[in-house]
Structures are given as C-alpha cells and as structure tokens.
Amino acid sequence: MTMPSNEIVEQLEKQLRFLERSAKAYDEGEHDDAIRIATSIRVICHQTSNSTSLLSMLGASGINLLSTSQQELPGPGLGLNVANNLMFDVMKMTLTAAPMTSDVAHRMIVSFDGWWNREVVFFNNETLQITRRDLVLWLANKDGGAHVEVPPPARYKVVQDGMNFTWTLGAPGGVEKKVQVSEFQLAALRQFAYELLNSPELLTLAGRQIQ
C-alpha cells in the first residue's frame, strides 16, 4: 500500500528528528549513537529492489545536498576527505577522530547521487575507495544498526582500524608509543548528519522553514 505524500513527508521529518537527537547524543559523548545516525540515513537514502528510500518515495532522488568533503581525488597515499579532527588525550595516550561539523573550509552543494554514491570520503592509494553509501551501510547493516556481522567486512575493518594511520606519541618520561587513530567511522557519520541537517533542499522537502 502506497503512503500518501504527506505521510511520507512526516516520515522524513521524523528521521531528521532522529538525526538531531543522535547528533546531540554523540556531541555529549555517546559516540556509538553514530550507528543510529547511519540507520536513519539509510532510511532516507538507500534504494534497493526490496526497499524504497524516503527520497525515492517523494520523487526527490535528484535533490541536492550539502557536502563538506575536501573534494580531493584518490591518489597515492592515504586520504581522509571527510571533515575530521584528531583529538589527543595526553593521559590515555590515544588519538581519536572528531567531526568538524560547522568548522569546515570546504562547502559545496552537490547532487544526491554524487553525495551518496560517488564522493570518496576515505581512500588508501587506489585499492580502497569508500563512499558515504559504503560507510552508512556498513554501520547500519554490519555494525549493530539493524544487523551485526562478525568479523566485519575487510574494507570496513580498515576504517575501524584507523585507515592504517600509525602515530608515534611521546609519553611522560620520554617513552614513545605508537597508536592508531580510532573512531574514524563514527566521526564521519556525525559529519554526514551535519551535512543532511544543513541541506536546504532536504529541509524544505521535510516541510521545515529555512532561516
């Protein structure tokens, strides 16, 4: 049974509220709420032969969205096109990725297809190129959003393990410690939520007033 368009708009607005609540929880330290963010983004964006995305239901697959990706093309070495900071905890001797949210130098309005399927947010030489779609579906379908897969897909495991970035940190007493960056995937999902919640065409589609 097809839902009336006003009910689909209400469903989109509901998912945006879910994104807002999960983003707030993430910012308050509940970083695992990034998995809930992935689940809501999947509902909004992911179209398959077995399930229909809210955007498709609304005939809005041609919508434009905000991208804060650095827009760099994959090339030699490691690349992090998603807007992340690295947070150093002196006491724990850890490096953790953190989203930049609004504190970004790169802002572009891009097509939904470019945002979802084509922009590469993580890459490692030419052997590993990861899109928003890849990352969202891994968290939603493999890492506890709706399903769990153990062990996780090999490409997702690379992101979980910090894209093979290794940093040597100087610990108290002159001791050096090698650490990997953690939470790249969680910080990326929080940034994706920021992008969607600041995409004028998407907010208008949900019936929100744009300031």
Secondary structure, DSSP 8 states (H G I E B T S, - for coil): ----HHHHHHHHHHHHHHHHHHHHHHHTT-GGGHHHHHHHHHHHH---SS---HHHHTT-TT-EEEE--------SSEEE-S-EEEEEETTTTEEEEEE-TT--S--EEEEHHIIIII-EEEEETTTEEEEHHHHHHHHHHHBSSS-B-SS--HHHHHHHTTTT-EEEEE-GGG-EEEEEEE-HHHHHHHHHHHHHHT-HHHHHHTT----
